[in-house]
Amino acid sequence: MSKSSRISLYSSDNLEEKGCFLEALDAKFQVQSPNVFEWHAPSFALAGQTTSANDVADLGQKIADMVSLQASDAATHTAGVATNVASISAEVVQRTADVASLSSTIGSETAARSGADTTLQANIDAEQTARVAADAVVQAAVDAEAAARATAVSTEETARVTADAGIQAQIDALGVIDASTLASINAMLAAYQAADSTIQGLITALDTRVTAAEAIIATLTA
């Protein structure tokens, strides 16, 4: 069931020279229609505001202008977005190229540093091996010389002890007690001791020469 009403009002009806005057008595005035709502009027005056420029002389044209302005704004916005997208894409491409270039440079530098480190380590290892071998040679020479000197000293000491024992045996066998004979024997002992001192001096000089030789060998193998 439906119901419709039609009210035709004219200025002659003395409605304050308005063809239709509707006044809401509560807080809201609502017009609702389930179908197309048509309002035929040459203009729309927005009462309650004092700026006449806000009045709508042609609602259809106003809506058309707003739609056109919205379309223009949308086109401008779309063009701006497209420009920004293009700029971002170009920036991404440039950044990607820069990153690839930087990664390549870092890779080359890493490879170069790794190669240089390997070469340096090989040189250090070779030098260490050479130094160890040279030190072993020097140490062997020093040990051999020390052993030779120790043997020579021991041999000399044994010879001196044997000679002293022989002399003492001869003195004991002679049984000498007079002063002149003792003086002669003391003179012989002094001469023998002097000879021992000379021999000891020669041994000391030989040790000095060995030490000098070791220093020269260390300098040559350094």
Buried (B, 14 or more C-beta within 10 A) or exposed (E): EEEEEEEEEEEEEEEEEEEEEEEEEEEEEEEEEEEEEEEEEEEBEEEEEEEEEEEBEEEEEEEEEEEEEEEEEEEEEEEEEEEEEEEEEEEEEEEEEEEEEEEEEEEEEEEEEEEEEEEEEEEEEEEEEEEEEBEEEBEEBBEEBEEEBEEEBEEBEEEBEEEBEEBEEEBEEEEBEEEEEEEEBEEEBEEBEEEBEEEEEEBEEBBEEBEEEBEEBBEEBE
